[in-house]
């Protein structure tokens, strides 16, 4: 990791095999690495999540049996990982959005 790269701040979740397949884990790692290096990702890999908060996004990882989502926020000093979950519907569940907002409030208050 370069000294200019942003660290990952994991507030919840992990990307490991299983439940991710090896290929999906590698894709997630590759995309997170690009974020650490300051690259802005767009569709189909990532989309903004203003319902969670400013600078929040949803990383999309297609796997054999699941479509994984990694909710993250881009801060000046880090990429903050809020949640990792399998997405089964077109809309992000309200419970996921609410828990991400709660984690951000807690993280920002420290």
MARBAMI-197310 format. One record per residue: residue number from 1; residue in one letter; x, y, z of N, C-alpha, C in turn. Coordinates in pm, whole numbers, plus 32768, in hexadecimal, padded with zeros to 4 digits. Layout:
N
REC  nr rest  n.x  n.y  n.z ca.x ca.y ca.z  c.x  c.y  c.z
REC NUM    A    X    Y    Z    X    Y    Z    X    Y    Z
...
# end
This chain:
110
REC  nr rest  n.x  n.y  n.z ca.x ca.y ca.z  c.x  c.y  c.z
REC   1    X 8055 7F8A 8000 8000 8000 8000 8058 807C 8000
REC   2    X 8039 80D7 7FAA 8083 8155 7FA1 805E 81AF 8017
REC   3    X 80B9 8204 8043 8097 8261 80B0 8028 82C2 808A
REC   4    X 800B 82CF 800A 7FA1 8329 7FDC 7F19 82E5 7FD6
REC   5    X 7F16 8260 7FE4 7E99 8215 7FDE 7E48 8229 805E
REC   6    X 7DC5 822B 804E 7D6D 8235 80C3 7D5B 81AA 8100
REC   7    X 7D61 81A1 8184 7D45 8120 81C3 7CB0 8101 81BE
REC   8    X 7C90 8081 81CF 7C05 8057 81DD 7BE2 8056 8271
REC   9    X 7B77 809A 8296 7B46 8099 8320 7AC8 8042 8321
REC  10    X 7AD4 7FC6 8351 7A65 7F66 8351 7A11 7F7B 83CE
REC  11    X 7998 7FB1 83BE 793C 7FBF 842F 78E9 7F42 8442
REC  12    X 78D7 7EF7 83D5 7888 7E7C 83DF 789C 7E2A 8360
REC  13    X 7895 7DA8 836F 789A 7D4F 82FD 7928 7D28 82D7
REC  14    X 7931 7CCB 827A 79B1 7C9E 8246 799A 7C5D 81BE
REC  15    X 7A05 7C53 8174 7A01 7C16 80F0 7A61 7BA0 80F6
REC  16    X 7A2A 7B28 8105 7A7F 7AB2 810D 7A3B 7A3C 80C9
REC  17    X 7A89 79D6 80B1 7A58 795C 8071 7A54 78ED 80D8
REC  18    X 79E1 78A9 80ED 795A 78D0 80C9 7928 7940 8125
REC  19    X 78BA 7981 810C 7852 7960 80AC 786C 7993 801E
REC  20    X 78C5 79F5 800C 78E9 7A1F 7F84 7933 79AC 7F40
REC  21    X 7921 799E 7EBD 7979 7943 7E74 7A02 7987 7E6B
REC  22    X 7A65 793A 7E4B 7AED 7971 7E3F 7AEF 79E3 7DD8
REC  23    X 7AAB 79CF 7D68 7AA9 7A34 7CFE 7A67 7AB5 7D2C
REC  24    X 79F7 7AAA 7D73 79B1 7B20 7DA5 7A05 7B69 7E0E
REC  25    X 7A49 7B1C 7E64 7AA1 7B5A 7EC9 7B12 7BA7 7E86
REC  26    X 7B4D 7B6D 7E1E 7BB8 7BB1 7DD6 7B85 7C2F 7D90
REC  27    X 7B0E 7C28 7D55 7AD4 7C9E 7D15 7ABB 7D0D 7D7B
REC  28    X 7A83 7CE8 7DEE 7A6A 7D4B 7E57 7AED 7D8A 7E84
REC  29    X 7B54 7D39 7E98 7BD5 7D6D 7EC1 7C10 7DCA 7E59
REC  30    X 7C04 7DA6 7DDA 7C37 7DF8 7D6D 7BF0 7E80 7D69
REC  31    X 7B6B 7E7F 7D75 7B1F 7EFC 7D72 7B3B 7F52 7DED
REC  32    X 7B45 7F14 7E61 7B65 7F61 7EDB 7BF0 7F9F 7ED0
REC  33    X 7C4C 7F56 7E94 7CD4 7F8A 7E80 7CD2 8005 7E27
REC  34    X 7C82 8001 7DBE 7C76 8075 7D65 7C3F 80EE 7DB0
REC  35    X 7BDE 80D6 7E09 7BA8 8144 7E5C 7C14 817C 7EB8
REC  36    X 7C64 8125 7EF4 7CD0 8150 7F4C 7D33 81AB 7F02
REC  37    X 7D46 8191 7E84 7DA4 81DE 7E34 7D67 8260 7E00
REC  38    X 7CEA 827A 7E25 7CAB 82F9 7E02 7C58 82F7 7D84
REC  39    X 7C49 8283 7D46 7BF9 827A 7CCC 7B64 8284 7CEE
REC  40    X 7B1B 82CD 7C9D 7A8A 82D6 7CAD 7A4B 826B 7C54
REC  41    X 79FD 8214 7C90 79BC 81A8 7C46 792C 81CD 7C27
REC  42    X 78FF 81A8 7BB2 7875 81BF 7B8A 7835 813A 7B64
REC  43    X 77C1 8144 7B26 777B 80CC 7AFA 77CF 8084 7A91
REC  44    X 77D2 8002 7A8E 777D 7FA4 7AD8 77B6 7F7C 7B60
REC  45    X 782B 7FAF 7B86 786C 7F83 7C01 7836 7FC6 7C7F
REC  46    X 780F 8043 7C75 77E8 808E 7CEB 777F 80F6 7CC5
REC  47    X 772B 8116 7D26 76C9 8181 7D11 76BB 81D0 7D92
REC  48    X 7698 8250 7D87 7686 82A2 7DFF 7610 8270 7E53
REC  49    X 761C 8283 7ED7 75B1 825E 7F34 7590 82D8 7F8C
REC  50    X 7555 8342 7F52 7535 83B8 7FA2 74D2 839A 8013
REC  51    X 7486 832D 8007 7428 8309 8072 7472 82E3 80F2
REC  52    X 74F0 82BB 80E7 7542 829B 815C 7586 831A 818F
REC  53    X 75BE 836A 8133 7600 83E4 815B 7659 841A 80ED
REC  54    X 7691 848E 8106 76EC 84CD 80A6 7767 8476 8093
REC  55    X 7796 846D 8019 7810 8423 7FF4 7801 838C 8007
REC  56    X 7785 835C 8017 776D 82CC 8029 774B 828B 7FA3
REC  57    X 7778 8210 7F95 7767 81C6 7F18 774E 8133 7F36
REC  58    X 7722 80EC 7ECE 7709 805D 7ED7 775F 8018 7E6D
REC  59    X 77BD 7FC7 7E9A 7811 7F78 7E41 77C4 7EFA 7E1D
REC  60    X 77C6 7ED5 7D9E 7779 7E61 7D6D 77D9 7DF1 7D47
REC  61    X 77C7 7D7E 7D86 781A 7D08 7D6A 77BD 7C97 7D40
REC  62    X 77C5 7C6F 7CC3 7773 7BFE 7C93 77BC 7B7D 7CB0
REC  63    X 7772 7B1F 7CEB 77A9 7A9D 7D11 7751 7A31 7CD2
REC  64    X 7777 79B5 7CE6 772E 7946 7CA9 769C 7943 7CD6
REC  65    X 7684 7944 7D59 75FD 7938 7D8F 75C6 79B7 7DCE
REC  66    X 761A 7A1D 7DDE 75F1 7A99 7E20 7627 7B11 7DD4
REC  67    X 75E7 7B81 7DEC 761D 7C02 7DC5 763E 7C48 7E46
REC  68    X 76BF 7C5A 7E60 76EC 7C96 7EDD 76EF 7D2D 7ED0
REC  69    X 76D8 7D70 7F3F 76E2 7E01 7F47 773E 7E25 7FBA
REC  70    X 7790 7E8A 7FA2 77E7 7EC2 8008 77C4 7F57 800E
REC  71    X 7786 7F81 807B 7765 800E 808D 77E0 8052 80CA
REC  72    X 780D 80BF 808B 7885 8103 80BA 7876 819A 80AB
REC  73    X 78CC 81E1 80F5 78D2 8273 80EA 7962 829A 80CC
REC  74    X 7971 82FA 8075 79F6 832C 8054 7A12 83A6 80AB
REC  75    X 7A6E 8396 810A 7A9B 8404 815E 7B21 8436 812B
REC  76    X 7B4C 84A7 815C 7BCE 84DF 8134 7C3E 8481 815B
REC  77    X 7C31 843F 81CE 7C9F 83EF 8203 7C89 8358 81FE
REC  78    X 7C15 832A 81CD 7BFA 829A 81CE 7B81 8279 8176
REC  79    X 7B77 81F8 8155 7AFD 81C1 811A 7AB9 8177 818C
REC  80    X 7A44 81A6 81B4 79FD 8171 8228 7997 8108 81F8
REC  81    X 79AB 808B 8221 7952 801D 81FC 78E4 8014 8266
REC  82    X 7867 8025 823A 77F6 8028 8296 77AD 7FA3 82A0
REC  83    X 77A5 7F5A 8231 7758 7EDE 8230 777D 7E8B 81B6
REC  84    X 7778 7E08 81C6 7789 7DA8 815A 7712 7D48 8164
REC  85    X 76C7 7D39 80F5 7652 7CE3 80FC 762E 7CB0 8071
REC  86    X 75E7 7C3C 806B 75B4 7C0D 7FEB 7532 7C57 7FCB
REC  87    X 752A 7C8D 7F54 74B2 7CD7 7F2E 7458 7C7C 7EDC
REC  88    X 73DC 7C70 7F07 737F 7C13 7EC8 730E 7C59 7E7D
REC  89    X 7300 7CDC 7E92 7296 7D27 7E4F 72D3 7DA2 7E0C
REC  90    X 7283 7DE8 7DBE 72B3 7E5F 7D79 72CC 7ED5 7DD4
REC  91    X 728A 7ED7 7E46 7295 7F48 7EA2 72E2 7F1F 7F1F
REC  92    X 733B 7F77 7F4D 7385 7F5B 7FC8 7323 7F60 803E
REC  93    X 7321 7EF7 8091 72C4 7EF5 8103 72D8 7F6D 8160
REC  94    X 7268 7FA3 8190 726D 8016 81EC 72C0 7FF6 8268
REC  95    X 72B9 7F7B 8298 7306 7F53 830E 739C 7F65 82F5
REC  96    X 73CC 7F43 827E 745A 7F53 825B 747E 7FE7 8258
REC  97    X 742B 8039 8219 7444 80C9 8213 7449 8104 829E
REC  98    X 73EA 80E0 82F3 73E4 8115 837C 745F 80EE 83CD
REC  99    X 748B 8070 83C2 74FE 8045 8410 757E 8089 83DD
REC 100    X 7586 80A2 835C 75FA 80EA 8325 75FE 817A 8359
REC 101    X 758A 81BC 835C 7583 8244 8392 75AD 8246 8425
REC 102    X 7580 81E2 8471 75A3 81DA 84FE 763A 81C6 850F
REC 103    X 7675 8170 84C0 7706 815A 84C8 7753 81D9 84A6
REC 104    X 7723 8224 8443 7765 82A1 8421 775C 8308 8491
REC 105    X 76E6 8312 84CF 76D9 836F 8541 773B 834C 85AF
REC 106    X 7747 82CD 85CD 77A3 829F 8636 7833 82BA 860C
REC 107    X 7856 8299 8591 78DE 82AC 855E 7903 8340 855E
REC 108    X 78A7 8396 8534 78C3 8426 852C 78C9 8467 85B5
REC 109    X 788B 842A 8619 788C 8465 869F 790B 8447 86EC
REC 110    X 7958 83E4 86BD 79D6 83C1 8702 7A44 8422 86E3
# end
